[in-house]
Amino acid sequence: MTFTPLQNKLGNELWSYSSFAGAACCIVVLLIIGILHLRPESRNLLDRVSFRLMTWSLVANMIFCLFSGSIGLAHGQSWGCRISVWIIILTLHISTFLAFCIALNLHLVIVHDQNGRSAEKYYYISSVCLAMLLTLPPFIAMQYGWDEVTGGCWYAKRESMANRIKWQVATQLFWSIACSFGELVAFTTVFSRMVHRHRAFNRADSVSQHGHRHHTITYRGIIIRIALYPLASFVLNSITIACDLHNTVASNSNAPATPTTYRLRLLNDFCYGGRGVVYAVLGITDPLEALIRAAKRLYEVYSTIRTVKDSEIPMNDLNPKLATIDSKDSAEVIFRTTEVQSHSGDETRRSHILAESEDILTVRVDAPARPDSAMISTEPTVDEEGIFIGSSTTETVSEGDTSTNSFVRHI
């Protein structure tokens, strides 16, 4: 199979331009993530194992796209061509393995109730080490370089097509197939478990009879969004694997490329180059949600400050630093809260606490009571002269009640 110079030029330009577009998208998303991590109000919303895996996958995809775009403009054999192909395959593997780890972690947390955070470091170590193990042998064996048939940098040895196919399958395609299959299995099992628990919940007469909602029901939106990462990887890998195998086998012939073969090559080039765009689109969903929720938090902070100004507490007694929010709890909660018993003893109120240093300001507002599983007590704190200076809060969670915030961070 041979391509005309014009066909090679169009194919390489499609690969190159789609790669640069993907790199630009990844850079924009990573900048947004970096900005949101500077603010504690939004940082907690991104504190998930899957999101950190996705972020590093975006970094790998960004590097992949930058080097993919550069080899699309190459015009001959060189050391830069070989090194670029090695970096491309390396970052492609890292991105694929991290996407598989997202699916694996989701499966372990949802189906087997495992702790995802304890295994997080092993996801990174295994992904990088396996990628290095798979890409160094073909690099040393001079398998990467200039491909005369496609007119670009890729697997270069065509003297023995059987030997080239062995190298490509053993060091690239097999692992992409294995990860795609694993992602499909993980996605199917997680989806089945969610459907099963949703039906079990619907069969109950009420929430009180069934107990608290299971996390997979409460956070099904987050779970489904996370499941889209490996699902997108599965679709992209399936297309590129099929096209790679077809093009590699068909290239053994000296006949001119058929229109079908050329269209499959263009599809393959676009999927390789455009994978950065797909991952960037998926990765932006969490930062956008965090940005929206952080804006809501700031609005509620200023609303609370206005409430303080309208209260009976003299503003001269307030430290301006008290407007700082110490928010380390769940992404669903804006302030740390306590339940304070009123002087009459017949009413329970919720208190929003704004804390900075040793100064504590308590603003009492009505709000629904906390779940029965969480018992909260508040004790006043006084100085040596008996003057009230703050309050200490104790929260006891009943045995068997799992923190929803902890669950979200594990996935």
N, C-alpha and C positions, 0 to 999 in steps of 0.2 A: 504494500500500500504506500503510495506516495502522494504528498500534498503539493500543490503548486506554491510558488513563492508568495502569491497574493493570499492564498488560503492561510499559509503560515503567518503572514503579517497580520491578517485580521484576527486570527485566533490568539496570537500573542498580545495584541493590543487589547482585546476583550479581557483577557486574563489580567493584564497590567492595570488598566483603568478601573476595573471592578475591584482589584486589590487595593489600589490607592483610595478608592471610595470607602472600602471597608475599614482601612486604617484610619481614615479621617473620622468615621463614625465611632470607632473604638476610642480614639483620643478624646472626642467630645464627651462620651459617656464616662470615661475615667476621670476627666476633669470635674464633671458634675459630682461624681462619687467622692472625689477628694475634697471638694468644697463642702459637701454635706457632712463629711467626717470631721470638719473643723468645729462644728456646732454640736454640743452635747444633746440638744433637743432632737436632732435628726440622727445623730450617731447611733443611738439605741435602737432606732427603727431598722437599721441595717445590720444589727448584731445577730447574724444567722450564719451557720456553717455553710449552707448552700450559697448564700450571697458572697461570702469570701471566696469560695471555690469558683463561683462565676466571675468574680473580679479578676482573679489570677488567670482564669481562662481567657478573659478579654485581653489581658496583657500579652499572653501567648499569641492570641489571634492578631493583635496589633503588630507584633514583630513578624508573624507569618505574612501578613498582608504587605508590610513594607518591603520585605525581601522578595515576595512574589511579584510585586510591581516592578522591582528592579530587574529581575531576570526576564520579565516580559519584554524588556527593552534591550536585552543582551543580543550580541550579533556573532558570537563565536566562542570557542573553547578557551577557558582561562581558569586560573586558580580561584578567582572570584566567583566563577560559575559553579564550581564544585562546592565551595564553602557555602554559597547561597542556598544551593539545593539541600545541603546537610542541615542548615538552620531551618529551612522551610519544613523539611520532614520532621525535624526535632520538635519544633513548636506545634506542628500539626498533631503529633503524637501526644504532647503534653495537653493540648486543648481537648483532644478526644478522651484521654484518660481522666481528666478533671470532670468532663461532662458525665462520664460513666460513674465517677465517684459521687456526683450529685445524685444520680439515680440510685446508686447503692446505699448512700446515706439515708435517702428518703425511704427506701425499702426497709432498712434496719430500724429506723425510728418508728415508722407507721405500723409495719407488720410485726416486728419483733420487740418493740418497745426498748430499744437499746439507746445508749447515750452517744449521740453523734459527736459531741464536742471532744470526747476522750479519744476518738479515732481520727480527728481532723488532721493532726500532724502526719499521720501515716498516709493519708490521701496524697499529700504533697510529696512526701519522700518517695513513695512507690511510683507516682506518676513521672517524676523527673528521672529517677534511676532507671526505670524500665524504658523510657524514651531514649536515654543515653545508650543503654545496652543494645537497643535495636538499630540505632543510627550510626554508631561508631564503626562496626564491622564493614558495612558497605562503603562507608567513606574511606576507610583504610584500603579496601579492596578496589578502589577507583571505579566504583559502580556509578557514582554521580558524575555528571558532566554534560557536555553538549550532545544533544540528540539530533542527528542529521535529518531524520524523517520529519519530525515536528518543527525543526528549526528553532529549538529553544533548549533551555537547561532542564534536565530531568535525569532519569535513569539512562545511561549512555551506552552501555555495552550491548551491541546488537550482533556481534559475531556469532554468538550462540543464543538463539532466542529462548531455548529451553532453560539455559542458565540464567538469563535475565528474568524470566518469569519466576523462577525459583527465588531469586533475590527479592524481587518486588513483592511476591506473595508472602514470603517468610518475614520480611522486615517492615512491611507496610500494610498490605491489603488484609492479611489474616487478622491482624490485631484490630483493624477498623471493623471487620466483620464481627469479631468476637465482642467488641464493645457495643456495637449496634444491637446485636442479639441480646446482650445483657441489659442494655437500656430498655429494649422492648419488653423483656420479661419483668424488669423492675416496675416499669410504668403500668403494665397489665395487673400485676399483683397489688400495687398500691391503689389503683383505680377500683379493683374488685373489693379490696378491704373497705374503702370509703363507701362504696355502694352498699355493702353488707351492713356496716354500722349505721348508715343513714336509714336503711330499712328497719333495722332493729330499734332505732330511736322512734321512728314513725309509728311502730306497733305499740309503743307505750301510750297509755291514756294521757299522760301529762309529764312535764319535766320532773315534778316532784315524785311521781311514781317510778320513773326511770332513773332518777338521780341526775347528777350534773351532766351536761352534754359532754360527750367525748371530744378530745382535742381535734380529732379528724373531722368532726362536724363543725366545731366552732371556727376552725381555721382552714376550711376546705378551699377558700379562695386562694390563700397563700400556697397551700399544697398543690393545687392545680397549676398555679403560675410557676412554681418550682419544677413541676413535672414537665413543663414545656421545654425546659433547657435540654434534657436528654432526648426528648422526643424530636426536637429540631435537629440535634446531632445525629439521631438515627436516620432521619430523612436525608440529610445532606450526605452522610457517609454511604448510605445505600445507593444513591445516585452516582457518586464519584467512583465507588467500587465497581459498579456495573459498567460504567463508561471506561474506566481504566482497563478492566479485563477485556472488553470488546476491542479497544484500540490497540492493546498490546498484542492480542492474538491476530487481529486483522493486519497489523503492520508487518507480519511475516511474509505477506504477499507483495510482489513488485507491481501489481496492477494499480492504476490510479484510484484514488479514494472515491467512493461512491457518495452521492448526496446524503444518504442516511449516515454514513460513517462521519462525514464532515459535520453534520448537524449534531451528532453525538459528541464530537470533539468540542464544538462550541459550547454545548451544554456542560460538558465537563470543565472546560476553562472557566465558565461563568460561575459554576458551583464552587470551584476552588477559590477563585478570586472574591466572590461575593459572600463567602461564609462569615467574614468579618461584619458585614452589614446585618446578617441574620442574628448573630450573637449580640451585636450592639443594640438592636431593637428589643431583644429579650431582656438584655441587661438594664435598659433604661426604665423598665416598668417599676422596679423597686425604688430607684432614686426619685422618680416623679412622684410616687406615692409618699415617700419620705418628705419631699419638698412641700407637698400639699399639706401633710399632717403637721410638719414643722411650722408652716404658716398659721395653721389653726391654733397651734400651741401658743405662738407669740400673741395672737389675737386674744386668747383666753388669759394670758399673763397680764396684758394691758387692761383687760376687763376687770381682773381681780384687783389690780392696782387702783383702778377707779372706784371699786367697791370699798377699798381701804380708805380712800380719800373721803368718801361719803359716810364712813362709819363714825362712831362716837370717839374713836381713838384720836387724840391730837396728833396731827402730822409732825409737830415739832419733836415728838418723842420717837419718831421713826428714823432709822438709819437708811440713807438712800441705797446702801448696798443690799438691803433686804429684798430688792427687786430681782436679785439673782436667784435662779431656780436650781435647786439640787435635785435633778430628776434622774434616778438610777433604777426606777422600777419598771414595770411593764410598759410596752409601747402603747398600751391602751389607756394609761393613766398619766395625767399631766403633773400632778403634785403628789408628794407623799401625804397620806391622809391618816387621820385618827378619828375615832369616835369619842366624843366628849359628852359626859353626862351633865345635863343642865342642873342648876341649883335646885330647881323644884323636884328633880328626881323622876319626872314622868315623861321626859322627852330626850331622845337621842339625836344628836346632830353630828354632822361630818365637819371636820376642820381641815382647811387647806393650810399647810405649813410652808412658809417661805423662810429658808434658813441661809444664813451667811455667818461664818465664824461662830461665836457663842451667842449671838443675838437671835431670838426667835420671835416671830410675829405670828399670831394666830388669828385668823379671820373665820368666824363661825357662819356657816351657811347651811341651809337645808339641803339634804340629798338622800337618795335611797340608802337603806342600810346595806352593809356588806353581807356576803353569803354567810350562812351559818357555820361554814367550815373554818372561817377565819375569825378568831377572837382577838380583839384589840383592846388594850387598856392604856390609859394615859395618866401619868402622875405628875403633879406640879413640881417645879424645881425652884427653890428659894435660896437666897444668899444667906450670909451669917446674920443679917439684920431682919430676916423674915420677909424680904421683898421678893415678889415673884419675878423670876428672870427667864422662865421658859417652861418647857415640859418635856418629859421623856416618854417615849412610846414603845410599847411591847406588843408584838404581833405573834400569835401562836396559831399555826396551821394544824388542823386535825390530821392524825395519822391516815395515810392513804390518799390525801388530797395533793395532787401534783400541781406545781406552779405552771400556769399557762404561759407565763413569760419564758420560763425555762424550756418549755416544750418548743416554743417558736425558735429559740436560739439553737436548739439541737438540730432542727431541720435546715 
